Amino acid sequence: MKTQKSEELYQKAVKFMPGGVNSPVRAFGSVGRTPLFIERAKGSKIYDADGNEYIDYVCSWGPAILGHAHEEVVEEVRKAALDGLTYGAPTKKEIILTELISEIMPSMEMIRLVSSGTEAVMSAIRTARGYTKKDMIIKFRGCYHGHSDGLLVKAGSAALTQSVPDSAGVPASYTENTLIADYNDKASVSQLFERFKGKIAAVLVEPVAANMGVVLPEEDFLSYLREITYKEEALLIFDEVITGFRLGLGGAQAYFNIKPDLTTLGKIVGGGMPIGAYGGRRDIMQVVSPLGPVYQAGTLSGNPIATAAGIKTLEILKKNTFIYQELEVKAKLLADAYADRAAGKGEAIKVNQIGSLLSAFFTDKEVKDYNSAVSSDTGKYAAYFRTMLEQGIYVAPSQYEAMFVSAAHSEADLEKTCRIIREN
Ligand SMILES: *Cc1c(COP(=O)(O)O)cnc(C)c1O
């Protein structure tokens, strides 16, 4: 594998951008190599600056569920661009997209479009606080909700204490209203509600955790969160930035049949362009400005190019829901290949898979929360990553990210990938 051009680009990139990248995971730091610079992508394949071709299971971290550069989506983007890139005024396309989202996810009665998942979650929390007039929120150790100050919270050792910031530059006072519970641990949630009675505005959760690797909710975990939030008059926020339109058309809320009060979206909803969205119960969303007192705004919010890509992507998914059965079948093939590899080599591997999301953890523990996720041998993951890459398979450059399957992955792609998983 030749990577000379990527290496040259990297040498130049580090002069102008911290670490040579615009988002840290792209730097390949945890897998012990320098990043590949990507030149183009089409369907299931991604191509680097040296002309190497890879079968891509990162899929831009989720958006590319239809595969890269889907012709109909690209055509809509091209057409939209000719009509002007941004106006800072309302458009019909924003109505079409929000109506479409609301049809697909009926819990989202009213919606605000923003430009990223980070913005969506940050704003949903502000809305929950404004509505409930309470300040505290509960999040789960190992769940990621974007990089806003109050959510960059360290997975500290004591399960039930107020948290300290995870990043330099975040004053401790910014995270003092963020409480940390353990994923799949109902008692850790009820204890926080007892201790901070009447002060908790919302419980924020990735209904399927996909940012500590993929971790599935246990049988009654999500329904428990629904119950306790009703009882304690707090809101339930599903962060469906990954799971929305991926676990099934209706996301995790349809899959598990649980209705959150607020939902956040990103990734697929923009079809590869920058969009985030938050929304939910009408009476809650009516507190958002200009209707209500919770301020939130954006110069490029509801951008006409991005909404065009989002509308086309959701329309295609809605018309072709068989895609979701196919994605599940493909993801199962990959999960089986990891199980075969583990059996064949006597290697400790645990695979978590649901829909088109999966993770292979290099551990012999069941992975059901943050502590079990971090029991994975990241050195082994790094070695596995490098071998996969050399054989033309592009998986996440970190143990703690999901593997994403797209509609564009062909039988041949999967056969090749499964063979390489088993053999290497
Ligand atoms: C990616 C992600 C975010 C942040 O979205 P950005 O568009 O990267 O800001 C928030 N929540 C979850 C669950 C995510 O996976």
The ligand as an SDF file (V2000), in Angstrom:
LIG
                    3D

 15 15  0  0  0  0  0  0  0  0999 V2000
  -22.0900   12.7110   16.0480 C   0  0  0  0  0  0  0  0  0  0  0  0
  -22.9480   12.8400   17.2510 C   0  0  0  0  0  0  0  0  0  0  0  0
  -23.2650   14.0850   17.8150 C   0  0  0  0  0  0  0  0  0  0  0  0
  -22.6290   15.3590   17.3360 C   0  0  0  0  0  0  0  0  0  0  0  0
  -22.9670   15.6730   16.0250 O   0  0  0  0  0  0  0  0  0  0  0  0
  -22.0030   16.6590   15.1880 P   0  0  0  0  0  0  0  0  0  0  0  0
  -22.7510   16.8400   13.8980 O   0  0  0  0  0  0  0  0  0  0  0  0
  -20.7050   15.9480   15.0570 O   0  0  0  0  0  0  0  0  0  0  0  0
  -21.8860   17.9140   15.9590 O   0  0  0  0  0  0  0  0  0  0  0  0
  -24.1850   14.1320   18.8500 C   0  0  0  0  0  0  0  0  0  0  0  0
  -24.7440   13.0150   19.3250 N   0  0  0  0  0  0  0  0  0  0  0  0
  -24.4550   11.7970   18.8260 C   0  0  0  0  0  0  0  0  0  0  0  0
  -25.1410   10.6080   19.3870 C   0  0  0  0  0  0  0  0  0  0  0  0
  -23.5210   11.6680   17.8000 C   0  0  0  0  0  0  0  0  0  0  0  0
  -23.2070   10.4590   17.3440 O   0  0  0  0  0  0  0  0  0  0  0  0
  1  2  1  0
  2  3  1  0
  2 14  2  0
  3  4  1  0
  3 10  2  0
  4  5  1  0
  5  6  1  0
  6  7  2  0
  6  8  1  0
  6  9  1  0
 10 11  1  0
 11 12  2  0
 12 13  1  0
 12 14  1  0
 14 15  1  0
M  END
$$$$
